[in-house]
Amino acid sequence: MTYEYECPECGQEFEVVLRMSDSDTPQKCPKCSTVGVKILSGGAGFILKGDCWPSKNERVRGQMKKKNQRLDAKQAVVKREAPGVTLAPNVDGERTANWADAQKLAKSKGKDTKSFEPKIREERAR
């Protein structure tokens, strides 16, 4: 990598190409031989390519978005075409002929039966 330094003595800016493992090694100014101070810089822009880098993540994100759009469209069709789900009168999985019978069974088992009232009224209205 290329590291930038500034000489505290003469103000000279200079660059040195070093291995990352050698980045902490003091570097001397080429003009006056004083040890330079490392400058933090933005560095050069570069793109990492291959299976493990962000470009692939963006591509996969786009593919997943398209896939999810297709699945959402299929689910919307299924919801439109599927018959409505109805609740069958039962208590603890034991089915009964109507909601009034389900309420009686629930009462005999010591359960709260208030939730059965709207269904019984609805059933009687039919």
Number of C-alpha atoms within 10 A of each C-alpha: 13 13 18 18 23 20 21 13 13 13 13 14 17 18 16 13 11 13 11 10 7 10 15 10 8 13 21 17 22 14 13 12 12 16 16 22 16 18 13 9 9 6 10 7 5 6 8 10 10 9 9 9 11 13 14 14 12 11 11 12 12 12 12 12 12 12 12 12 12 11 12 12 11 11 12 11 11 11 10 9 9 9 8 8 6 6 7 13 19 17 18 9 8 9 14 16 10 14 23 18 17 22 24 16 19 17 13 9 11 9 12 10 13 8 9 17 13 11 16 17 12 10 12 10 7 5
